[in-house]
């Protein structure tokens, strides 16, 4: 049970003795942002690691590295399946008490967490950058998303979980109430690419619903998740309610799935299928946010300047290592040249950087595996006739895992970059003649996670959006408008997953629904001297009356 967003990302360590000479910047390459004075080893000290890992059950040692330089970042506890057993035992005991805490008090923890997060965001921004290599502004997207989720479920959680009255089989005589009970202990497997948002962001509604969580974050980004746990405990979450286990995906992942009362997974489609099968075999529910090959459509009436800026955000945020990022651009032929002129110029101007500070426009890939995948897709496309309009090369002068933001044209269906999820800073551009063609091209994939439509006509954009087979569609934005709207559901269709995060579905999935029906005055059976035939006639008349009264 491992993949590029779940298993260890294989960040190679680099020592001074074995490091090869670093070449200078290539001619015409993306500019480099100033490195800054703060480095990963300054912010991730042994004392910080010891503090954050306190309480993690692990009998071994595993190591993480920073993708910014390849240097060792931290020694971390490594868990075994037996350690996972112990974590679930602790969580089950704590969950019984936590479920008894009034839902308003549980939700209040999230509101306190919200304020603490905004006050101390610089701490987690440093960790996110050190562990993922992403630019600081892209790390801040995670802070924004988590704060929005904390506020939303802190305010709306009690209403989502409140007992709901329903019309009974016989109105006024049958009183029906829907209750929501926590599932118990949620097993959560979180990826490395958005280690703050996809760890605590997904756990927050589970806690409000009265569950405990046993989480397996990716080892590469464990410190970010552990910082979130520490802050949530400071905000009032009982420590034992959130357990964290660390270790190799193929070993620890199945152990978590095998013990959970519900499974929350974010990662690749291949591994998601394995998780779903394992959970289904135990009749345990699961939510899966999986891969994407997301399309952006630029219509003939789009503002090409704004569309170009939006495409840069959509394609190259977090170096393209984002499930909902844009990997396919479909541009109307009438505006394609103007759009590409602006888009490639913006792409070539993006500043690459390693500093733990604002200023860089794009950071590093997270692992050698990701760099190899990006390189393979670009080289395969070029060898088969695609043209590089921007980028197309690694940048070891900046860091061992940097790759320039890349724009390809002339990509054909036989090329790997056309059908496979690249999960890196690479986008292919295609021209279309009419909107029906664009919709067909955008839908010609088994994935269905996110899409983007750019047009001056909002009504037309929304109508076209409804024809796209994706869980979210953004009109005149790339991904942030839909994802950031926490009251609305977010998730995938087809090979992009099952279930939803955000909104009512994002919290109710962590509950079991119970219907309590209280029958009053008369039973649903012959009574008051009615024989079977008279009772049947009475019920027939009653059913006709209820339809006439438009009762539901």
C-alpha positions as CSV (number, residue, x, y, z in Angstrom):
1,X,0.0,0.0,0.0
2,X,2.3,2.7,-1.3
3,X,2.3,5.3,-4.0
4,X,3.7,8.7,-4.9
5,X,1.5,10.5,-2.4
6,X,1.3,7.9,0.3
7,X,4.5,5.9,0.5
8,X,7.8,7.4,1.6
9,X,8.8,9.9,-1.2
10,X,12.4,8.7,-1.2
11,X,14.2,12.0,-0.7
12,X,17.9,11.1,-1.2
13,X,20.3,12.4,1.4
14,X,23.2,14.4,0.2
15,X,26.6,14.7,2.0
16,X,29.3,17.1,1.4
17,X,31.8,14.3,0.5
18,X,29.6,12.8,-2.2
19,X,27.9,15.9,-3.6
20,X,28.7,16.5,-7.3
21,X,29.6,20.0,-8.5
22,X,26.5,22.1,-8.9
23,X,26.1,23.6,-12.4
24,X,25.3,27.2,-12.8
25,X,21.9,28.4,-14.1
26,X,21.1,27.6,-17.7
27,X,20.7,30.4,-20.3
28,X,17.2,31.6,-20.4
29,X,16.1,29.6,-17.4
30,X,13.7,30.7,-14.7
31,X,15.2,33.3,-12.4
32,X,16.1,32.4,-8.8
33,X,14.8,34.1,-5.8
34,X,17.2,35.2,-3.0
35,X,17.9,32.2,-0.7
36,X,17.3,34.1,2.6
37,X,19.1,33.5,5.8
38,X,16.9,30.8,7.5
39,X,17.3,27.2,6.5
40,X,15.6,23.9,7.4
41,X,18.2,22.8,9.9
42,X,17.7,26.1,11.8
43,X,13.9,25.6,12.3
44,X,13.9,21.8,12.6
45,X,16.1,21.3,15.6
46,X,16.4,18.1,17.7
47,X,14.5,19.8,20.4
48,X,11.6,20.6,18.1
49,X,11.5,17.1,16.8
50,X,11.5,15.6,20.4
51,X,8.7,17.9,21.4
52,X,6.5,17.1,18.4
53,X,7.0,13.4,18.5
54,X,6.2,13.0,22.1
55,X,3.3,10.6,22.4
56,X,3.9,8.9,19.0
57,X,4.0,5.1,19.5
58,X,7.0,3.8,17.8
59,X,9.7,1.2,18.7
60,X,12.0,1.9,15.7
61,X,13.6,4.9,14.0
62,X,12.9,6.3,10.5
63,X,14.5,9.3,8.9
64,X,13.1,12.3,6.9
65,X,15.0,14.6,4.6
66,X,14.3,18.1,3.2
67,X,13.8,18.2,-0.5
68,X,15.3,21.7,-0.6
69,X,18.8,20.4,-0.2
70,X,18.5,16.6,0.3
71,X,20.0,16.9,3.8
72,X,18.6,14.9,6.7
73,X,15.8,16.7,8.5
74,X,14.8,14.5,11.4
75,X,15.0,11.1,13.2
76,X,11.4,10.0,13.8
77,X,9.8,7.1,15.7
78,X,8.9,4.2,13.5
79,X,5.7,2.3,14.3
80,X,5.0,-1.5,13.9
81,X,1.7,-3.2,13.5
82,X,1.8,-3.9,17.2
83,X,2.2,-0.2,17.8
84,X,-0.8,0.5,15.6
85,X,-2.8,-1.9,17.9
86,X,-1.7,0.1,20.9
87,X,-2.7,3.4,19.3
88,X,-6.1,2.1,18.4
89,X,-6.6,0.8,22.0
90,X,-5.7,4.2,23.4
91,X,-8.0,5.9,20.9
92,X,-11.0,3.7,21.6
93,X,-10.8,4.3,25.3
94,X,-10.5,8.1,24.8
95,X,-13.3,8.1,22.2
96,X,-15.9,6.9,24.6
97,X,-15.4,9.9,26.9
98,X,-15.0,12.3,24.0
99,X,-18.3,11.3,22.4
100,X,-20.0,12.2,25.7
101,X,-18.7,15.8,25.6
102,X,-21.5,18.1,24.3
103,X,-21.1,18.8,20.7
104,X,-20.9,22.6,21.3
105,X,-17.9,22.1,23.5
106,X,-16.2,19.8,20.9
107,X,-16.8,22.5,18.2
108,X,-15.4,25.2,20.5
109,X,-12.1,23.4,20.4
110,X,-11.9,24.2,16.6
111,X,-12.6,27.9,17.1
112,X,-9.8,28.2,19.6
113,X,-7.5,26.2,17.3
114,X,-8.4,28.7,14.5
115,X,-7.1,31.6,16.5
116,X,-4.0,29.8,17.7
117,X,-3.2,28.9,14.1
118,X,-3.4,32.4,12.8
119,X,-1.3,33.7,15.6
120,X,1.4,31.1,15.2
121,X,1.2,30.4,11.5
122,X,4.9,31.2,10.9
123,X,5.9,28.0,12.8
124,X,3.9,25.7,10.6
125,X,4.8,27.6,7.4
126,X,8.5,26.8,8.2
127,X,7.7,23.1,8.7
128,X,5.6,22.8,5.6
129,X,8.4,24.4,3.5
130,X,11.2,22.4,5.1
131,X,9.3,19.1,4.6
132,X,7.7,19.7,1.1
133,X,10.0,22.2,-0.5
134,X,7.1,24.3,-1.7
135,X,7.1,28.1,-1.9
136,X,5.9,29.9,1.2
137,X,2.8,31.4,-0.4
138,X,1.7,27.9,-1.5
139,X,2.3,26.8,2.1
140,X,0.0,29.6,3.2
141,X,-2.8,28.1,1.1
142,X,-2.8,25.3,3.6
143,X,-3.1,27.7,6.5
144,X,-6.0,29.4,4.8
145,X,-7.8,26.1,4.1
146,X,-7.4,24.7,7.6
147,X,-8.5,28.0,9.2
148,X,-11.6,28.0,6.9
149,X,-12.4,24.4,7.8
150,X,-11.9,25.1,11.6
151,X,-14.2,28.1,11.4
152,X,-16.8,26.3,9.4
153,X,-17.1,23.2,11.5
154,X,-16.6,25.1,14.7
155,X,-19.7,27.2,13.8
156,X,-21.8,24.8,11.7
157,X,-20.8,21.4,13.2
158,X,-23.5,21.4,15.9
159,X,-26.2,22.2,13.4
160,X,-25.1,19.4,11.0
161,X,-25.2,16.9,13.9
162,X,-28.4,18.2,15.6
163,X,-31.3,15.7,15.8
164,X,-33.6,16.2,12.8
165,X,-37.4,15.6,12.8
166,X,-38.9,13.9,9.8
167,X,-42.5,13.3,8.8
168,X,-43.5,9.8,9.9
169,X,-45.5,7.2,8.1
170,X,-48.7,8.6,9.7
171,X,-48.3,12.4,10.3
172,X,-48.9,13.5,13.9
173,X,-49.1,9.8,15.0
174,X,-45.6,8.8,14.1
175,X,-42.9,11.0,15.5
176,X,-39.6,10.4,13.7
177,X,-36.1,11.7,14.7
178,X,-32.8,11.2,12.9
179,X,-29.8,11.0,15.3
180,X,-26.2,11.0,14.4
181,X,-23.7,8.9,16.3
182,X,-19.9,8.9,15.9
183,X,-18.4,5.9,14.0
184,X,-15.8,5.4,16.7
185,X,-12.1,5.5,15.6
186,X,-11.4,6.9,12.2
187,X,-8.3,5.6,10.4
188,X,-6.8,8.4,8.4
189,X,-4.0,8.1,5.8
190,X,-2.7,11.5,4.8
191,X,-0.3,12.3,1.9
192,X,2.8,14.4,1.7
193,X,1.8,17.0,-0.8
194,X,-0.5,19.1,1.4
195,X,0.6,17.8,4.8
196,X,-1.3,20.4,6.9
197,X,-4.5,20.7,5.1
198,X,-4.9,17.0,4.3
199,X,-4.1,15.9,7.8
200,X,-5.8,18.1,10.4
201,X,-8.1,19.6,7.8
202,X,-9.7,16.3,7.2
203,X,-9.6,15.3,10.9
204,X,-11.4,18.4,12.3
205,X,-15.0,17.3,11.3
206,X,-14.3,13.8,12.6
207,X,-13.4,15.3,16.0
208,X,-16.5,17.5,16.1
209,X,-18.6,14.4,15.3
210,X,-17.3,12.7,18.4
211,X,-14.7,10.3,16.9
212,X,-11.1,9.6,17.8
213,X,-8.5,9.5,15.0
214,X,-5.5,7.2,14.3
215,X,-3.6,9.0,11.6
216,X,-0.7,7.8,9.5
217,X,0.9,10.8,7.9
218,X,3.6,10.4,5.3
219,X,7.0,10.1,7.1
220,X,8.4,12.8,4.9
221,X,5.9,15.4,6.2
222,X,5.1,13.9,9.7
223,X,6.4,17.0,11.6
224,X,3.7,19.2,10.0
225,X,0.9,16.9,11.1
226,X,2.4,16.5,14.5
227,X,2.6,20.3,14.9
228,X,-1.1,20.4,14.1
229,X,-1.8,17.8,16.7
230,X,0.1,19.7,19.3
231,X,-1.8,22.9,18.6
232,X,-5.2,21.2,18.6
233,X,-4.3,19.6,22.0
234,X,-3.4,23.1,23.2
235,X,-6.8,24.3,22.0
236,X,-8.5,21.6,24.2
237,X,-8.6,18.3,22.3
238,X,-7.8,15.4,24.7
239,X,-4.4,14.1,23.8
240,X,-5.4,10.5,23.4
241,X,-8.2,11.3,21.0
242,X,-5.7,11.9,18.2
243,X,-3.1,9.2,17.8
244,X,-0.3,9.3,15.2
245,X,1.6,6.3,13.9
246,X,4.6,6.5,11.5
247,X,6.2,4.1,9.2
248,X,6.4,2.5,5.7
249,X,3.2,2.7,3.8
250,X,3.0,-1.0,2.8
251,X,3.4,-2.0,6.5
252,X,1.5,0.6,8.5
253,X,-1.2,1.6,6.0
254,X,-2.9,-1.8,5.9
255,X,-2.6,-2.0,9.7
256,X,-4.6,1.2,10.1
257,X,-7.2,0.2,7.5
258,X,-7.6,-3.2,9.2
259,X,-8.5,-1.7,12.6
260,X,-10.5,1.4,11.7
261,X,-14.3,2.0,12.0
262,X,-14.1,4.3,9.0
263,X,-11.2,5.1,6.6
264,X,-10.2,8.5,5.2
265,X,-7.6,8.3,2.5
266,X,-6.0,10.8,0.1
267,X,-3.6,9.5,-2.5
268,X,-3.3,7.7,-5.8
269,X,-6.1,5.9,-7.6
270,X,-4.2,2.6,-7.5
271,X,-3.7,2.6,-3.8
272,X,-7.2,4.0,-3.2
273,X,-8.7,0.9,-4.8
274,X,-6.7,-1.3,-2.4
275,X,-7.9,0.8,0.6
276,X,-11.5,0.6,-0.6
277,X,-11.3,-3.2,-1.1
278,X,-9.8,-3.7,2.3
279,X,-12.4,-1.5,4.0
280,X,-15.3,-3.1,2.1
281,X,-14.2,-6.6,3.1
282,X,-14.8,-5.6,6.7
283,X,-18.1,-3.7,5.8
284,X,-16.4,-0.5,6.8
285,X,-17.0,2.8,5.0
286,X,-14.4,4.9,3.4
287,X,-13.8,8.2,1.6
288,X,-11.2,8.5,-1.0
289,X,-9.8,11.6,-2.7
290,X,-7.6,10.2,-5.5
291,X,-5.8,11.3,-8.7
292,X,-6.8,13.9,-11.3
293,X,-5.9,15.0,-14.8
294,X,-7.6,18.3,-14.5
295,X,-8.6,20.5,-17.5
296,X,-8.8,24.2,-17.9
297,X,-11.0,25.6,-20.7
298,X,-10.3,29.1,-22.1
299,X,-13.3,30.2,-24.2
300,X,-13.2,32.7,-27.1
301,X,-14.5,35.6,-25.0
302,X,-12.1,35.1,-22.0
303,X,-9.9,37.9,-20.7
304,X,-6.6,36.3,-21.8
305,X,-4.5,38.3,-19.4
306,X,-6.6,37.1,-16.4
307,X,-6.8,33.5,-17.8
308,X,-3.0,33.4,-18.2
309,X,-2.5,34.5,-14.6
310,X,-5.0,32.0,-13.5
311,X,-3.4,29.2,-15.5
312,X,0.0,29.9,-13.8
313,X,-1.7,29.5,-10.4
314,X,-3.6,26.5,-11.5
315,X,-0.6,24.7,-13.1
316,X,2.4,25.5,-10.9
317,X,1.2,26.0,-7.3
318,X,3.2,23.6,-5.1
319,X,5.2,22.7,-8.2
320,X,2.1,21.1,-9.6
321,X,2.0,18.5,-6.8
322,X,-1.7,19.2,-6.1
323,X,-4.5,16.7,-6.8
324,X,-6.7,19.5,-8.2
325,X,-4.0,21.4,-10.2
326,X,-4.4,21.9,-14.0
327,X,-2.5,19.5,-16.2
328,X,-4.4,20.1,-19.5
329,X,-5.2,23.4,-21.1
330,X,-7.8,23.7,-23.8
331,X,-7.8,27.1,-25.5
332,X,-10.1,28.4,-28.2
333,X,-8.2,28.8,-31.5
334,X,-9.2,32.4,-31.8
335,X,-7.4,33.5,-28.6
336,X,-4.8,30.7,-28.4
337,X,-1.8,32.8,-29.7
338,X,-2.6,35.7,-27.4
339,X,-3.1,33.5,-24.5
340,X,0.1,31.5,-25.0
341,X,2.2,34.6,-25.4
342,X,1.1,35.8,-22.0
343,X,1.0,32.4,-20.3
344,X,4.5,31.4,-21.4
345,X,5.9,34.8,-20.5
346,X,4.5,34.5,-17.0
347,X,5.7,30.9,-16.7
348,X,9.3,31.8,-17.8
349,X,9.3,34.7,-15.2
350,X,8.5,32.5,-12.2
351,X,11.2,32.7,-9.6
352,X,12.4,29.4,-8.2
353,X,13.7,29.4,-4.6
354,X,14.6,27.5,-1.5
355,X,14.2,30.3,1.2
356,X,12.0,29.9,4.2
357,X,10.4,33.2,3.4
358,X,8.1,34.8,0.9
359,X,9.6,35.8,-2.4
360,X,9.8,32.6,-4.5
361,X,7.0,31.8,-6.9
362,X,7.7,28.1,-7.1
363,X,9.5,25.6,-4.9
364,X,10.9,22.1,-5.3
365,X,9.5,18.7,-6.1
366,X,9.4,16.6,-3.0
367,X,11.4,13.5,-4.1
368,X,13.5,11.8,-6.7
369,X,10.5,9.7,-7.6
370,X,8.5,12.8,-8.6
371,X,11.5,14.3,-10.5
372,X,11.9,11.1,-12.4
373,X,8.2,11.0,-13.3
374,X,8.2,14.6,-14.5
375,X,11.4,14.1,-16.5
376,X,10.0,10.9,-18.1
377,X,6.8,12.6,-19.2
378,X,8.5,15.6,-20.7
379,X,11.2,13.5,-22.5
380,X,8.7,11.1,-23.8
381,X,6.5,13.9,-25.2
382,X,9.4,15.7,-26.8
383,X,10.8,12.5,-28.4
384,X,7.3,11.9,-30.0
385,X,7.1,15.4,-31.4
386,X,5.8,17.7,-28.7
387,X,7.2,21.2,-28.5
388,X,8.5,22.8,-25.3
389,X,7.2,26.4,-25.0
390,X,8.7,27.0,-21.6
391,X,10.8,25.1,-19.1
392,X,11.5,21.5,-19.8
393,X,14.6,20.9,-17.7
394,X,15.7,20.2,-14.1
395,X,17.4,23.0,-12.2
396,X,20.1,21.4,-9.9
397,X,21.7,24.8,-9.6
398,X,18.7,25.7,-7.3
399,X,18.3,22.4,-5.5
400,X,18.5,18.7,-6.2
401,X,14.8,18.2,-7.0
402,X,13.9,21.5,-8.8
403,X,12.3,21.3,-12.3
404,X,11.3,24.3,-14.3
405,X,7.6,25.1,-14.8
406,X,7.0,23.5,-18.2
407,X,4.5,24.2,-21.0
408,X,4.1,21.6,-23.9
409,X,2.2,22.0,-27.1
410,X,1.6,19.2,-29.7
411,X,0.9,16.6,-27.1
412,X,-0.8,13.5,-28.6
413,X,-2.9,10.8,-26.9
414,X,-0.1,8.2,-27.2
415,X,2.2,10.2,-25.0
416,X,2.3,9.4,-21.3
417,X,1.9,13.1,-20.3
418,X,-1.5,13.1,-22.0
419,X,-3.2,10.3,-20.0
420,X,-1.2,9.8,-16.9
421,X,-1.3,12.1,-13.9
422,X,2.1,13.9,-13.9
423,X,1.8,15.5,-10.5
424,X,4.5,18.0,-11.3
425,X,4.9,21.4,-12.9
426,X,4.0,20.3,-16.5
427,X,1.0,21.3,-18.5
428,X,0.0,20.5,-22.1
429,X,-1.8,23.0,-24.3
430,X,-4.4,22.1,-26.9
431,X,-6.5,24.3,-29.3
432,X,-10.2,23.8,-30.0
433,X,-12.7,25.2,-32.4
434,X,-16.1,24.9,-30.5
435,X,-17.3,24.4,-27.0
436,X,-18.7,20.9,-27.6
437,X,-15.3,19.8,-28.8
438,X,-13.7,21.3,-25.7
439,X,-16.2,19.6,-23.3
440,X,-15.6,16.2,-25.1
441,X,-11.8,16.6,-24.8
442,X,-12.0,17.6,-21.1
443,X,-14.2,14.6,-20.3
444,X,-12.1,12.2,-22.2
445,X,-10.4,10.8,-19.1
446,X,-11.3,8.3,-16.4
447,X,-10.5,11.0,-13.8
448,X,-13.1,13.6,-12.6
449,X,-11.7,15.7,-9.8
450,X,-11.5,19.4,-10.8
451,X,-11.9,21.7,-13.8
452,X,-11.7,25.4,-14.7
453,X,-13.6,27.5,-17.2
454,X,-12.6,31.0,-18.3
455,X,-15.2,33.3,-20.0
456,X,-16.6,36.8,-19.8
457,X,-20.1,35.4,-19.6
458,X,-20.7,34.0,-16.1
459,X,-24.0,32.3,-17.1
460,X,-22.4,30.6,-20.0
461,X,-19.5,29.5,-17.9
462,X,-21.7,27.9,-15.3
463,X,-23.8,26.2,-17.9
464,X,-20.7,24.7,-19.5
465,X,-19.4,23.7,-16.0
466,X,-22.5,21.6,-15.5
467,X,-21.5,19.5,-18.5
468,X,-18.0,18.6,-17.1
469,X,-17.8,15.3,-15.3
470,X,-15.8,16.6,-12.3
471,X,-16.5,17.0,-8.6
472,X,-15.6,20.7,-8.7
473,X,-15.6,23.3,-11.4
474,X,-14.2,26.8,-11.0
475,X,-15.4,29.6,-13.3
476,X,-12.7,32.3,-13.8
477,X,-10.5,30.7,-11.1
478,X,-8.3,27.6,-11.2
479,X,-9.1,25.6,-8.1
480,X,-9.2,27.8,-5.0
481,X,-12.7,29.2,-5.4
482,X,-14.4,25.8,-5.2
483,X,-12.0,24.2,-2.7
484,X,-12.1,27.2,-0.4
485,X,-15.9,27.2,-0.2
486,X,-16.1,25.0,2.8
487,X,-19.9,24.8,2.9
488,X,-20.0,23.1,-0.4
489,X,-18.8,19.4,-1.0
490,X,-15.5,18.7,-2.6
491,X,-14.4,15.3,-4.1
492,X,-14.1,13.3,-7.3
493,X,-16.0,11.4,-9.8
494,X,-14.8,8.3,-11.7
495,X,-11.2,7.3,-10.9
496,X,-10.8,10.4,-8.7
497,X,-12.5,8.9,-5.7
498,X,-15.5,8.3,-3.5
499,X,-17.1,10.5,-0.9
500,X,-16.7,14.2,-0.2
501,X,-14.9,16.5,2.2
502,X,-16.4,19.9,3.3
503,X,-20.0,20.8,3.9
504,X,-22.5,18.5,5.5
505,X,-21.1,15.5,3.7
506,X,-17.7,16.2,5.0
507,X,-18.9,15.7,8.6
508,X,-21.8,13.3,8.3
509,X,-19.6,10.7,6.6
510,X,-17.9,10.3,10.0
511,X,-21.3,9.4,11.6
512,X,-23.8,6.6,11.7
513,X,-27.4,7.7,11.1
514,X,-30.0,6.3,13.4
515,X,-33.8,6.6,13.0
516,X,-36.0,6.6,16.1
517,X,-39.7,6.3,15.3
518,X,-42.2,6.8,18.2
519,X,-45.7,5.6,17.3
520,X,-48.5,7.3,19.3
521,X,-52.3,6.9,19.9
522,X,-52.8,3.8,17.6
523,X,-50.5,1.1,16.2
524,X,-49.8,0.5,12.6
525,X,-52.1,-2.5,12.7
526,X,-55.9,-3.1,13.1
527,X,-57.2,-1.4,16.2
528,X,-60.2,0.2,17.8
529,X,-62.4,-2.6,16.6
530,X,-61.3,-2.5,12.9
531,X,-60.9,-5.9,11.3
532,X,-58.3,-6.5,8.7
533,X,-60.4,-5.4,5.7
534,X,-61.6,-2.2,7.4
535,X,-58.1,-1.4,8.5
536,X,-56.9,-1.8,4.9
537,X,-59.7,0.5,3.7
538,X,-58.8,3.1,6.3
539,X,-55.1,3.1,5.3
540,X,-56.0,3.3,1.6
541,X,-58.1,6.5,2.3
542,X,-55.3,7.9,4.5
543,X,-52.7,7.4,1.8
544,X,-54.9,9.2,-0.8
545,X,-55.5,12.1,1.6
546,X,-51.7,12.4,2.3
547,X,-51.0,12.6,-1.4
548,X,-53.8,15.2,-1.9
549,X,-52.2,17.2,1.0
550,X,-48.8,17.0,-0.8
551,X,-47.2,15.4,2.2
552,X,-43.8,14.0,1.6
